């Protein structure tokens, strides 16, 4: 490396090597070399946070180690992990701000922007049968959306944030069943509302008044012992719904209760339409798996003759969450006898712990069958998580180029 350039990342590309035996026979033609994989403990926190759909914590952890004077401030590959976070969560404004900093820091052109959730949504739209009425008014009828549970905890907020990555606009939320919001969940929801307020989004809140009522009950006027998080979430929700008059009233009550200046009103770019309850919603699937296709690779053997090796192709798209055993079983039925399984991950947003455990067991099973599995075009947070889960030790994982 030339003087002054940042060091390379710890994780080097893995190779899929063919080896020959002493008599020229092809031994294990799909042996995976794992010696080049190096555990990077400094990235464990953001990688695990991302797997848990805690995108705010992931961003905070990455910003902490790439900030001025911090450990990875001069490490360009760690900056690329943060770029991939913004792509995976569709945050273009933050991506572009980081691109400016990156160019100033390293003197290089920044990566190009694309929204991974948008790529997933576009692919799903192509596969979905064309409806007769595709207008926005037809799509807000409640046929897709997120249903709030009775108890809104931090896990439920994480599921909401994760699910919106793949929702078509306008987003449809049903708050009708909400009865209790936990304080930590209120803080997370407040952060989410502030994020959405700055984006040109469209939403429909079915039973939205139930959200306002539950938050108001959790923080009555004059009760200083109430957690301020409920007040701030209520104010953020009113701002998101463009209810300026109710915001001002709640802000005055907040000031009276805590004797501090309330947050000021700012118009939101996001547009929310609040409607009464009574309509039904259904949760769209998070993960999509393509049908398996096959091709053949030319293989030069030890005696210089040329043979063909069958290769199966399958694409993972969206988010792999929870038990994916049935999905992997369906893939198995379509693999045939192909000794190489090529798994495309260009549109794979996230994998959680349970799904990664299933994926690891599946990879081990393929290895025991004498097959090789290779994941291609994964973004860095997914690739690093595969390394943390041990998948890299049994399969090749290729990171998508910048």
Secondary structure, DSSP 4 states (H G I P E B T S, - for coil): --TTSPPPPS-PPP-EE--B-TTS-B--TTEEP-TT----GGGHHHHHHHHTT-HHHHHHHHHHHHSTTSTTTT-HHHHHHHHHHHHHTT-HHHHHHHHHHHHHHHSSPPPPP--HHHHHHHHHHHHSPPPS--SHHHHTSSSS-EE--SEE-HHHHHHHHHHHTTPPSSEEEE-TT--EE-HHHHHHHHHHHHHHHTS--EEEEETHHHHHHHHHHHS-TT-TTS-HHHHHHHHHHHHHTT-HHHHHHHHHHHHHHHSSPPPPP---SSEEEEE-S-----PPPSEEEPPPEEEEEEEE-TTS-EEEEEEEEEEEEEEE-S--HHHHHHHHHHHTT-SEEEEEEEEEEEE-HHHHHHHHHHHHHHHHTT-EEEEEEE-HHHHHHHHHHTGGGTSEEEEPP-
